Amino acid sequence: MGNSDRKPGLIKRLWKWWRTPSRLALGTLLLIGFVGGIVFWGGFNTGMEKANTEEFCISCHEMRNTVYQEYMDSVHYNNRSGVRATCPDCHVPHEFVPKMIRKLKASKELYGKIFGVIDIQALLRLLAAEI
């Protein structure tokens, strides 16, 4: 038997399929891109919603025993209307582009928190003196 009886390998068949664009290949690529975009956008929005909660702010910062206690005694937490102002209401921009810029800047703060570069207690004392 000669080499002409052999079927081309998987890589050669895939290369031929992708190299000569067909409607099936283009449709598959578009479908994968569309579904991937939906999954990415859903995950992105879910992550942004979680990162804009008071629970998230308290979990990342050393606030539970410091600023958070003051917050619970303030009018922002306890008031006659029962409406509470949470951290993102004042500390995170509401417009999309400024919010993304602030989130990128916060990633630097997260690095400082993880590697101990930022002294949170000293920073809180400094900010408390300004307020």
TALINDA-V336764 format. One record per residue. N is the residue number from 1. OMEGA is omega as a letter, one per 30 degrees, with the letter a starting at -180 (NA if undefined). Layout:
<<N	OMEGA> <N	OMEGA>>
This chain:
<<1	a> <2	l> <3	a> <4	l> <5	a> <6	l> <7	l> <8	a> <9	a> <10	a> <11	l> <12	l> <13	l> <14	l> <15	l> <16	a> <17	a> <18	a> <19	l> <20	a> <21	l> <22	l> <23	l> <24	a> <25	l> <26	l> <27	l> <28	l> <29	l> <30	l> <31	l> <32	l> <33	a> <34	l> <35	l> <36	l> <37	l> <38	l> <39	l> <40	a> <41	l> <42	l> <43	l> <44	l> <45	l> <46	l> <47	l> <48	l> <49	l> <50	a> <51	l> <52	l> <53	l> <54	l> <55	l> <56	a> <57	a> <58	a> <59	a> <60	a> <61	l> <62	a> <63	a> <64	a> <65	a> <66	a> <67	a> <68	l> <69	l> <70	a> <71	a> <72	l> <73	a> <74	l> <75	l> <76	a> <77	a> <78	l> <79	a> <80	a> <81	a> <82	l> <83	a> <84	l> <85	l> <86	a> <87	a> <88	l> <89	a> <90	a> <91	l> <92	l> <93	a> <94	l> <95	a> <96	a> <97	l> <98	l> <99	l> <100	l> <101	l> <102	l> <103	l> <104	l> <105	l> <106	l> <107	l> <108	l> <109	l> <110	l> <111	l> <112	l> <113	a> <114	a> <115	l> <116	a> <117	a> <118	l> <119	a> <120	a> <121	l> <122	l> <123	l> <124	l> <125	l> <126	l> <127	l> <128	l> <129	l> <130	a> <131	NA>>
